[in-house]
Amino acid sequence: MANSTERGRTVTSRAFAVLGAFTPAQPELTLAQICRITGLRHATAHRLIRELVGWGALERTSRGAYVIGLRLWELGTLNPRGLPLRVRAMPFMEDLHAVTRQHVQLAVLDGGEALVVERISAADAIPVVSQVGGRLPLHASAVGKVLLAHADEELFAGVVRDGLARFTASTVTDEAGLRVALAECRRTGVAVVREEMSAGAYSVATPITDAKGRVVAGLSVVGPDPAIHRLVPAVVMAGRGISRGLTSVPGPAGGDDAALLCGRSSTREPAGAGGE
C-alpha cells in the first residue's frame, strides 16, 4: 500500500505531505504516525524528516516525536498581507474581550472552511471545539456563516454539495434553511448561532471589510449565554472599527488585499481552548 501510494510523487510533494500531516488535532507525531498518514515508506519518511529537522521546518521533542518548527512560523510572518489585519484587529478584540470575558476570535475564509487566525480567551471561558490555526465549518459557526453569506454562489454550492454535517440537534443541515440564515445575515449584518457547533455554546459574528467593501474576515464572540444577541451592538462596533483601520491598508504589489492571511495567535490564549 505504501509503495503504491508513494510511487510517482515528487520529493517536494512528499515533503509537503509530511508537513501536511500535522494538524491542530495532531500537532505532535511520531515517525510511525507520519508514515501511516502520508503513505510514505519508513526509509523515505525518515530521510525527509531528517532534512526538514536540519532546515528547521520540524523539531524533534524529548519524547522522540516531531512538531512543526519555528522556521516555518518565521517565514509565515513575512507574508505582507497577514500583519495588517491582526495588528488592526487586536486593540478592538482586546476591548471586546474586556467587556465580554469570553472567546473573541477572528477568522478568514480558506477554501471551504473558516480558518481561525487570532483569538483572545479567558481562562474560565466556556470550553468549545476549535483553536487558533483550526478550522470551522461555514454552515454551523457564526464566523463561518458571515463569510459564507458574503461569498459567491459557487462556494455555497460546494459547501452544500460536500454535505452539511450535523454537530448538534440545532445544526442547520438543509440547503433551504441555510439560505434563509445567510439571507438574514446579509440583512442584519450579523450571524447569531445557538448551539449549532457545541451544546451550551452561543456565538455572534460580524463581517470585517476592506477598503473596497469586500468581506475579508469575520469577528465573533462565543459564550455560554443563550441571550448572546445582547452582544450584537458591541461586536458590530468592534467590527466596524477594524474595518475602518483596514481602509488605509494598501495591498501588496500585484496582490489582492482581500486575501488577508494571518499568522500565529497571541500568547494570551490558554492552551487547549476552542472557539466557534
N, C-alpha and C positions, 0 to 999 in steps of 0.2 A: 504494500500500500504506500509506504513512504517513498519507495523508489519511483513508483509511477507518478506520485504527486510531485516529486521533485524534478522529474525529467522535463527538460525544455525550459526551465526557469533560469533567468539570468542571475548572475551574482548579486546585482543590485536588487532585483525583486526578492531574492532570498533574504538579503539583509533587511529590506523593508518588512518582510514577513515576520522576522524576528522581533523587530521594534513594534510592529503592529500587534504582536501577541499580548503586549502589556495593556491593561485597561484599568480604569478606576476600581473595578471589582477585583482585579488581579494585578496589583502593582508590583508584586514580587513573585518571580517564577524560578523554578529550578531548570536545569538543563533538560531533564526528562519531560517536564511540562512543556517547555518550548518546542521540543521535538514533536510531542503529541499534538500541540495546537497548530504548528506550521506544516507538519508532514515531512520535515527535513530529517535526513539520516543523522545519527548521533555524531559521526565524524564531521559532517558538513556543518551542522549547527555549532559544534564545539569550536571549529575553526573561525566561523563568522563571529561568534560571541567573543572569542579571544581578541579579534581585531577591533570589534566595537568597544570592548573594555579599554583597549590600548588607546583608542581615539577619544574616549570619554563619553561615548553615547550610552554606554551601560556601565554600571558599577556592581562589583561583587560584594555581597553582605558578609558579615561574620559567620552566618549560617551556611554559606556556600551557594546561596541563591543569587539572583540578579535583579536589579532595579534600573529604571531609566537614569542615565547620568546627567549631571548638571550641564554638560556641554550642549546638550540639546536645548535645555532651557535658555542657556546663554544665547544661542543662535535665534531662538524664538523671540527674544526681546529686541532683535534687530529689525523685526518687521515694522515698516514705517507706518502701518495703519493700525497697529494694536494699541499703542500707548495713548493716543488722544482720547479714545472712548473711556478707557479705565481711569485715566487721570481726571477727566472732567466729571466722571460719574461719582467718584469716591466721596467728595465732600457732601453731595446730596444723599448718597447712600448712608453715610455716617449720621447725618441729621435724621433721616428716616428711621434708622435703627435706634437712635436715641429716644425717639418718640414711641416706637412700637415694641422694642426689645424682643423682636422676633427675627426670623431669617429675612434678610433683604438681599436680593440677588439680581444679577444682570446676565442675560442670555442672548446669544446671537443665533441666527439660522445657519445651520451647517448641514447641507444635504437635506434629508427629510426629517431632521430632528432639531431640537433646541439644545445648543451647547452652553452650559453654564460656565461663564468666564470670570465671574467675580461674585463674592458673597461676604457678608458680614453676619455673624451669628452670635447670639448669647449662649453661654454655657448651658443654661437651663431652658433653651428654646425647644419646642416640640421636635422630637426626632422624626425625620422624614427620609425619603428614599435616595435622593441624588446627592452629588457632591461637586465641588468645583472641578472642572475637567470632565464631568459626567454629562450624560445626555438625557433629555426628557422627551417623551412623545409629544408631537404637536397637538394631537387631538384631546389630550387628557390633562394638560398642565396649563396654568394661566399664561405663563410666558410663551408657551407653545401656541396657544390659541391667538394671542396677539400677533405673533409672527405669521401664522398661517392665514389669519384674517386679511393681512395686507400683502400676501404673496399672490402669484398668478394661479390661474386655473389649472395649469399643468401640474404644479406642486400638489394642489388639493386632490387632483385625480390620482396622483401617485400615492399619496397618503391613504386614500380610500382603497385603492387597488391592493396595497400591501396589507390591508386588514386593520380595523380599528380594535386593538386589543383591549380587553376588559380587565381593569385592575381592581375595581370595587363594584359594588352594586349600583353606584351612581355614575359610573363612566359612560359617556355618550359613545355608543358603538354603531349607530346607524347614520348613513350619509345625510339624510334629511335633517335629523336632529343636529348634526354638526354644522350644517349650512345655516340653520337658524341661530345657533350660538355664535357663529362667526359674523353673521349679519348684525347681531346685537352688539358685538364687539366693535364693529366699524361705526355703528350708530352712536354708541355711548363713549367710545374712546377707551374703554377698559374691558378686561375679561375677568370675570369672577368665577372661580372654580370651587366647588364644595365637595370634598371627599371623593374626587374622581381618581386621584392617584393613591391616596392613603386614607384609611379610616381615621377620622379625627383631625385631618389637615385641610385647612381652608386657605385660599390664596386669591390675591387680586393683582392684576398686572396692567401696565400701560405701555404703549409703544414709545420708543426713542427715535426721533427723526433727525436726518442730517440737513445740510443747508438747502438741498433740493427737495425737501419734504419727503424723502424716502425713509421707510421704516428700516432701521439698521440694527435695532436691538429691542429687547423687552425688559422692563424693570418690574419686579414683583416683591410682595411681602407674603410670607407664608406663616400661618399661626394656627392656634387651636380654637379660636373664637368663631362660632357659627355666624356671628354678625360681622364678618370680615369686611362687608361692604361699607362699614363705617370708616374704613381707612382709605376709601377711594379718593377723597379730596387730597389727602397727604401724598398718596402715591402719584396722582396726576401732577401735583405741583412739583414734586421731585423730578418726574419725567420731563416736564417742560423745562425745568432748569437745566437738566443735562442736554436736552435738545438745543437750547439756546447757546450753550457752550460749544456745541458742535458746528454751529453755523459759520464759525470763523476758522474751522479746521480745513486746510487745503488737502486734497487728495494727492497721493504720490504721483510722480511723473509717469504718465502712461497707465495709471491705475484707476480703480473705481473706488471712490471713497465711501460707497455704500457697503462695501465688503469689509467691514471692520472686524478684524480678528484680534483676539486678546490672549495674553499670556497667563501666568500663574496668579493664584489668588493671594489676597493679603494674608498675613500671618495671624490675623485676629480670629480666623475661623478655627473652632475646635475640631480636632481630628475626629473623623467618623460622622460628622454632621451631614444632613442632607437638605434637599430643597425641592420645590415644585414650581 
